Each structure stands twice: as C-alpha cells, then as structure tokens.
Amino acid sequence: MKEFYEFDEERYQKKSRVKGYIAIALIFTLIGGLLFYAISPYITDRNGKSGDDGRGIISESSNPNAQNEASADANKNSGIKIGSNEDMLIDRDNPVADIAAKLEKAVVGITNKSEVVVPDMFFYRQQVQEVEGYGSGIIISEDGHVLTNHHVVEDAKELFVIMSNGETVKAELIGSDAQSDIAVLKIEPNNLTVAKIGDSSNMRKGDFAIAIGNPLGHQLAGTVNFGVISAANRSLELDGRTMELIQTDAAINNGNSGGALVNMNGEVIGMNTVKFGGGNVEGLGFAIPSNVFKPIAQEIIETGKVSYPQKPWLGVYIGEITAEASQEYGYPQGVIITDVEPDGPAAKTGIKPADVIIGMDDKELKTIDELREILESHEVDDIVDIKLWRNGDEFTLKVKLGGMNIYE
C-alpha cells in the first residue's frame, strides 16, 4: 500500500510552480484592467476629445461646427435672421481689446434731425427750429437692419446712421415702440458687420461686461467701457411703464443709448438704454436684455409694429359705492358708472353715467376689485350679463366685451 500513498515530489513541485505562475499572471491582469479603467477617461483621440465620458460610456465624435450648422438650418425659412452665426474667436489673453476690434463695426452712431417750436422773444411769435439728437445703434442683420432705442428716433424728421469708418448713410424707420423703448431702422446693405446676439438669461451678477457706443455724440464714436453685471434682472418704473433691465457699472452716458452691452464671448446681451441719477451718480447704467429686444425687433421687422396682448374692456369710468355711501345717498352698494367711453362696449349697449353695476355673471357685485376679478376671468369678445340699478329700477343687459391694449 506504500505505493498508493507515495507521490512524485518533483512532479508535484512542477505543478505547484505552474499554478503559481498562473495565479501571478491573473493578479497582474486584474491590476492592469483596473489601472486602464481608472485612466481611460483621460485617454483622448486624435482630436483631443475624450473617448470615454467617465462612466465607461464611449462618446460619439462631434463636429465643432454642428451647432452653428443646426442654427443656420433652423433659420433658413424664418425670414430676416437677427444676429450673426459667426464665431467671434476671442483671444483670451486680452478679450476686451479683441471684442472691441471685432464688434466696433457693428455698433453705429445715429443722428435724429427733428423740428421744435421755439418762442421769439423780440417779435412775440413762434419759430420752427431744426435740432439734432444723437444716439447709438447695433447692426443686427445682413439686410441692413439697425436696432436702437425708441427715444433715440422719437419725432425724427430725418434719420442718419454714421458707420464706424465715419461714412453717413440715410436710414429709414421701420418701426418704433414707446412701451418697450425699441426701434428698428434700415440702411442699404453694403458688406455690413453683423453683431452676434447672445442669451441674456445666462448672465450672472458679477459677470464682466463691455459697453460700446457713442457717448456725448459722434466725436467719441466707438467708445469702449468695461465693467460688471451689477444685477441680471432689475425691474424698474420708467415714464409710467415697468421694464425688466440689466444693471451694469460699465459707464453709460448720453449718446450711449442704443449701443451694445457685450459679454466676454463677444455676444450682445443687452442694448444700453438709460443711466440713473444724472451727473451726481456713477455706475448705475441699464440695458434692455437681448431676450427682450430680439423678439420685439423681429416683430417690428416683419410687421412694422409691436402687438401686445389685450384685456377685456367695458369702456367705462367707475367709482365704488360703499356701505356708508349707500345708506347716506340711497344708492345700492356696488360700482357706479361715472362716465362712458364713446363708442365703447358699454355705450353701445345702453349703459349710462350714474348707473350702478350690482351684479355680473349671476354673481352679486359690490366692489371694484370684484368687478375686475370677474372681467379678468373673461376673454375679449365674450358676452357677459351685467345687472344694473338705475333710478330705483334693476335690469340686466348683455354686453360684448371689447379689447384694450394692456399698456394703454
């Protein structure tokens, strides 16, 4: 039985060495695989792009011009295209100088020739005198459309655009909107430099910004001012209207209106519009965001005007009869008609001054707020039942609601 328990030591040692080599090979193979997995996100292809997105997923190769080509395709059939698709190719060593050099030809001066009536102190009569106003503008299309402020071109008898090389060309006013303070002019296209329009929603407080324009007139044309975005979305009341503006400390002065506020990619993200505080305040300049002016400019180019939403309108002037006034004067509590707009919906239906609205849509009505709430639940051209009190009698009239511009 000895032979049964005995074994060949040399043969066993050979087998053991083979098993050891296999184990070592497996260990190194495993270590090599882990190292490759760890460094694979940093292995790049010939274009310098990562072949792995860091999650073990191989990324597709990309075309550096794909975004511009897609944007161009999207605009092929949209009529006039606002803004350039060209890359600015900014030199990061001195972006401000590079941006100014590339964009200054797209920022122009504007001269507004108008007439004012002035009194003659010696002959006690009025005289008409021609005056000139100055501002800035931005070339926004290859067809020669120039963006500026409404207040730059307001009451113009003639308009001229002063190009960056000093050439003066006559301009046509396509349309102007006082509410948004946006206007569009048209000049003859002649190898124009078109500004690239950026996305103003990407701006953050503290981002660098450049203001380009003609402060104090055309002698200082193409002035470049550098600063930051002080507030990305500032809501301000200007001349009775509310405007959403970008605030910047880049210097904006008279004549800068209509000029460009530019980000560090060389994209126009705002149109310089107003400075607060006059000469006693510095660093409070405001610009209309590009995401606001771009659709308005597009509508002006296409239609010559800007259409705003309408709200339901009765065409009446009103007051409120309180419970105390009701007891004192014998009128029911409700909304009294103080005057009626000629040819308005109420007048056409027979509503008169001194009528009291006491109900609408089968609801009792006592306050102006209640009337406003019911009207706002309707659309223009809706027909509503209005319950009225007149000289002690109560009756109901059907009124077709008109439409009134929201900003009137």
C-alpha positions in Angstrom: 0.0 0.0 0.0 3.1 2.2 0.3 3.0 2.9 -3.4 -0.6 4.1 -3.0 0.3 6.9 -0.5 3.6 7.9 -2.0 3.7 10.7 -4.6 6.2 12.1 -7.1 7.7 15.2 -5.2 9.4 16.6 -8.3 6.2 16.3 -10.4 4.2 18.0 -7.6 6.7 20.9 -7.4 6.4 21.4 -11.1 2.6 21.5 -10.9 2.8 23.9 -8.0 5.2 26.2 -9.9 2.8 26.3 -12.9 -0.2 27.1 -10.6 1.9 29.9 -9.0 2.7 31.4 -12.4 -1.0 31.3 -13.4 -2.0 33.0 -10.2 0.6 35.7 -10.6 -0.5 36.3 -14.2 -4.1 36.6 -13.1 -3.2 39.1 -10.4 -1.3 41.3 -12.8 -4.1 41.0 -15.4 -6.6 42.2 -12.9 -4.4 45.1 -11.7 -3.8 46.1 -15.3 -7.5 46.1 -16.0 -8.2 48.3 -13.0 -5.5 50.8 -14.0 -6.9 51.0 -17.5 -10.4 51.7 -16.2 -9.0 54.4 -13.9 -7.1 56.3 -16.6 -9.5 55.7 -19.5 -11.4 59.0 -19.1 -8.2 60.8 -19.7 -7.2 58.9 -22.9 -8.0 61.2 -25.9 -8.4 60.6 -29.5 -6.5 62.4 -32.3 -8.8 65.4 -32.0 -8.0 65.8 -28.3 -11.5 64.6 -27.3 -12.2 62.1 -24.6 -13.1 58.6 -25.8 -14.9 57.9 -22.6 -17.3 60.1 -20.6 -16.1 58.9 -17.2 -18.8 56.4 -16.8 -17.5 53.8 -19.1 -19.7 55.0 -22.0 -17.9 55.8 -25.2 -18.9 59.2 -26.5 -19.7 60.0 -30.1 -17.3 62.1 -32.1 -18.5 65.7 -32.5 -18.3 68.2 -35.3 -17.2 71.6 -34.0 -19.4 73.4 -36.5 -22.5 71.3 -35.8 -24.2 73.8 -33.5 -23.7 76.7 -36.0 -25.0 74.5 -38.9 -28.0 73.4 -36.9 -28.8 77.1 -36.0 -28.4 78.1 -39.6 -30.8 75.3 -40.8 -33.3 76.4 -38.2 -33.3 79.9 -39.6 -33.4 79.1 -43.3 -37.1 79.7 -43.7 -37.7 82.2 -40.9 -37.4 85.4 -43.0 -35.0 88.0 -41.7 -32.5 86.5 -39.3 -31.3 88.6 -36.4 -27.7 88.3 -35.4 -24.6 86.7 -36.8 -23.8 83.0 -36.7 -20.1 83.6 -37.0 -17.8 82.7 -34.0 -16.1 85.7 -32.5 -12.8 83.7 -31.9 -11.9 85.7 -28.9 -8.2 86.0 -27.8 -8.4 85.0 -24.1 -5.1 86.9 -23.4 -6.9 90.2 -24.0 -10.6 89.6 -24.6 -11.7 93.2 -24.2 -9.4 94.5 -26.9 -10.3 91.6 -29.2 -14.0 92.0 -28.7 -13.8 95.7 -29.3 -11.8 95.2 -32.6 -14.3 92.6 -33.9 -17.5 94.3 -32.8 -16.9 98.0 -33.2 -18.0 97.9 -36.9 -21.4 96.5 -35.8 -22.0 99.5 -33.5 -23.0 102.7 -35.3 -24.0 106.2 -34.5 -27.5 107.6 -35.1 -28.4 111.2 -35.9 -32.0 112.3 -35.4 -32.9 115.5 -37.2 -36.2 117.0 -35.9 -38.0 120.3 -35.6 -39.1 122.1 -32.4 -41.1 125.2 -32.0 -39.4 128.0 -30.0 -40.7 131.4 -29.0 -39.2 134.5 -30.5 -38.7 136.9 -27.5 -38.5 140.0 -29.7 -41.3 139.5 -32.2 -43.6 137.6 -29.8 -44.2 134.8 -32.3 -43.2 131.1 -32.6 -40.4 129.9 -34.9 -39.6 126.4 -36.1 -36.0 125.4 -35.4 -34.2 122.3 -36.6 -32.3 120.4 -33.9 -30.2 117.2 -33.9 -30.1 114.4 -31.4 -27.5 111.7 -31.1 -27.5 108.1 -30.1 -26.1 104.7 -31.0 -27.3 101.5 -32.8 -26.5 97.9 -33.4 -26.4 96.3 -36.9 -28.5 93.1 -36.4 -29.0 91.7 -39.9 -27.1 91.4 -43.2 -30.1 93.1 -44.8 -29.2 96.4 -43.1 -31.5 96.4 -40.0 -30.2 98.6 -37.1 -31.5 98.2 -33.6 -31.8 101.3 -31.3 -34.0 102.9 -28.7 -37.4 104.5 -29.4 -36.3 107.6 -27.5 -33.3 108.0 -29.9 -35.5 108.2 -33.0 -38.7 109.8 -31.5 -40.2 112.6 -33.5 -37.5 112.3 -36.2 -37.9 114.2 -39.4 -34.8 112.6 -40.9 -32.6 109.8 -39.6 -28.9 109.1 -40.5 -26.6 106.3 -39.5 -22.9 107.0 -39.0 -20.8 104.0 -39.8 -17.6 103.1 -37.9 -15.5 104.5 -40.8 -17.3 107.9 -40.5 -19.5 107.4 -43.5 -23.0 108.9 -43.1 -25.9 107.0 -44.7 -29.6 107.8 -44.8 -31.8 105.5 -42.7 -35.5 104.5 -42.9 -37.5 104.0 -39.8 -39.1 100.5 -40.0 -41.0 100.8 -36.7 -40.7 102.1 -33.2 -42.4 101.1 -29.9 -42.5 103.5 -27.0 -43.6 100.9 -24.4 -40.5 98.7 -24.9 -38.3 101.7 -26.0 -37.2 99.6 -29.0 -36.9 100.8 -32.6 -35.5 99.3 -35.9 -34.0 101.3 -38.7 -33.0 100.1 -42.2 -30.0 101.1 -44.3 -28.7 99.8 -47.6 -26.7 96.7 -47.0 -23.1 97.0 -48.1 -20.7 94.4 -46.6 -22.0 95.0 -43.1 -20.6 93.6 -39.9 -23.5 92.0 -38.0 -23.4 91.7 -34.2 -23.8 88.2 -32.7 -26.7 88.1 -30.3 -26.3 86.2 -27.1 -28.6 84.7 -24.5 -29.1 87.3 -21.7 -30.6 84.7 -19.4 -27.1 83.2 -18.9 -25.8 86.5 -17.4 -25.0 86.4 -13.7 -24.4 89.1 -11.2 -20.6 89.8 -11.3 -20.0 88.7 -14.9 -17.8 91.0 -16.9 -19.5 93.3 -19.4 -18.4 95.8 -22.1 -20.5 98.8 -23.2 -19.8 100.1 -26.7 -21.4 103.2 -28.1 -21.1 107.0 -28.8 -21.2 108.9 -25.5 -21.9 112.6 -25.9 -22.1 112.4 -29.7 -20.2 111.1 -32.7 -16.9 112.7 -31.8 -16.4 109.9 -29.2 -17.7 107.2 -31.5 -16.9 103.6 -30.7 -16.0 104.3 -27.0 -15.4 101.0 -25.1 -16.2 100.9 -21.3 -15.6 97.9 -19.1 -17.4 96.8 -16.0 -19.6 94.0 -14.5 -23.2 93.0 -14.4 -24.5 94.6 -11.2 -27.9 92.9 -11.4 -29.1 90.5 -14.1 -32.8 91.2 -13.8 -33.8 94.6 -12.4 -37.5 95.7 -12.6 -37.8 99.5 -12.8 -40.5 102.0 -13.4 -39.6 104.4 -16.3 -42.1 107.0 -17.5 -45.0 105.1 -16.2 -44.1 101.7 -17.6 -42.3 98.8 -15.9 -39.2 97.5 -17.7 -37.0 94.4 -17.0 -33.4 95.6 -17.4 -29.8 94.5 -16.9 -27.9 96.8 -14.5 -24.2 97.4 -15.1 -21.5 99.7 -13.8 -19.9 100.0 -17.2 -20.1 103.7 -18.0 -23.3 104.6 -19.9 -23.8 108.3 -20.8 -26.0 110.4 -23.2 -25.4 109.1 -26.7 -24.8 105.6 -25.5 -28.5 104.8 -25.8 -29.0 102.1 -28.4 -25.4 100.8 -28.1 -24.3 97.3 -27.2 -23.7 95.6 -23.9 -21.4 92.7 -24.6 -20.3 89.6 -22.7 -16.9 88.0 -22.7 -17.8 85.8 -25.7 -18.3 88.9 -27.8 -22.1 88.4 -27.9 -24.5 91.3 -27.5 -26.6 90.5 -24.4 -28.2 93.9 -23.9 -28.9 97.3 -25.5 -27.8 100.2 -23.4 -30.8 102.4 -22.6 -30.6 104.6 -19.6 -28.5 106.0 -16.8 -29.9 106.8 -13.4 -29.0 109.7 -11.1 -27.6 112.2 -13.7 -24.2 113.6 -13.2 -24.3 113.0 -9.4 -24.3 109.2 -9.7 -21.9 106.8 -11.3 -22.1 103.1 -12.1 -25.9 102.9 -12.5 -26.4 102.1 -16.2 -29.2 99.9 -17.5 -29.7 97.9 -20.7 -32.6 96.1 -22.3 -31.8 92.3 -22.3 -31.3 90.6 -25.6 -34.0 88.1 -24.8 -36.4 91.0 -24.6 -35.3 93.1 -27.6 -34.8 90.3 -30.1 -38.4 89.1 -30.5 -39.7 92.7 -30.5 -37.2 93.7 -33.1 -38.2 90.6 -35.2 -41.9 91.6 -35.0 -41.1 95.2 -36.0 -39.1 94.0 -39.0 -41.9 91.7 -40.1 -44.9 93.9 -39.3 -43.6 97.4 -38.7 -45.2 97.5 -35.2 -45.5 95.6 -31.9 -48.7 93.9 -30.9 -49.4 93.5 -27.2 -52.0 91.2 -25.5 -55.4 92.8 -24.9 -57.5 92.7 -21.8 -61.3 92.7 -21.6 -62.7 96.2 -21.6 -66.1 97.7 -20.8 -65.3 101.2 -21.8 -66.5 102.9 -18.6 -65.1 105.1 -15.8 -66.1 103.9 -12.4 -66.3 104.6 -8.7 -67.2 102.5 -5.7 -70.4 103.0 -3.5 -69.5 101.8 0.0 -72.0 100.6 2.6 -71.8 104.1 4.3 -72.4 105.9 1.0 -75.2 103.6 0.2 -77.0 104.5 3.4 -76.4 108.2 3.0 -77.4 108.7 -0.6 -79.9 105.9 -1.1 -77.9 104.1 -3.9 -77.3 100.4 -3.7 -73.8 99.2 -2.8 -71.9 98.5 -6.0 -69.8 100.0 -8.7 -71.1 103.3 -10.1 -70.5 104.4 -13.7 -69.1 108.0 -13.6 -68.6 108.3 -17.4 -68.9 106.2 -20.5 -66.3 106.0 -23.3 -68.0 107.0 -26.6 -68.4 104.0 -29.0 -67.2 101.7 -26.2 -68.9 98.3 -25.4 -70.9 99.8 -22.6 -72.1 102.8 -24.6 -73.2 100.6 -27.5 -75.3 98.6 -25.1 -77.0 101.5 -23.5 -75.2 101.8 -20.1 -75.2 105.4 -18.9 -73.4 107.5 -16.3 -75.0 107.1 -12.8 -75.9 103.5 -13.5 -74.7 101.2 -10.7 -73.3 97.7 -11.5 -74.7 95.4 -8.8 -74.0 92.1 -10.4 -72.3 90.2 -13.3 -72.5 86.6 -14.5 -75.3 85.9 -11.9 -72.9 87.0 -9.1 -73.6 89.8 -6.6 -71.0 92.6 -7.1 -70.2 95.3 -4.6 -66.6 96.4 -5.1 -64.3 97.5 -7.9 -62.0 94.5 -7.1 -64.9 92.1 -7.6 -65.7 93.7 -10.9 -62.1 93.5 -12.0 -61.8 89.8 -10.9 -64.9 88.9 -13.0 -63.7 90.8 -16.1 -60.2 89.2 -15.9 -61.9 85.7 -16.0 -63.2 86.5 -19.4 -61.7 87.0 -22.9 -62.1 89.8 -25.4 -65.4 89.4 -27.3 -67.0 87.4 -24.6 -70.7 88.3 -23.9 -71.5 89.0 -20.2 -74.7 89.6 -18.3 -74.4 92.9 -16.3 -77.1 93.6 -13.7 -77.7 97.3 -13.3 -79.5 99.7 -10.9 -80.9 102.9 -12.5 -83.2 105.3 -10.6 -84.6 102.6 -8.4 -85.1 100.0 -11.2 -83.0 96.9 -11.6 -82.4 95.2 -15.0 -79.8 93.1 -16.9 -78.0 94.0 -20.2 -75.9 91.7 -22.3 -72.5 93.4 -23.2 -69.9 92.2 -25.6 -66.5 92.9 -24.1 -64.1 94.9 -26.1 -60.3 94.8 -26.1 -57.9 97.3 -24.6 -54.1 97.3 -25.0 -52.6 96.2 -21.7 -50.3 99.3 -21.8 -53.0 101.9 -22.5 
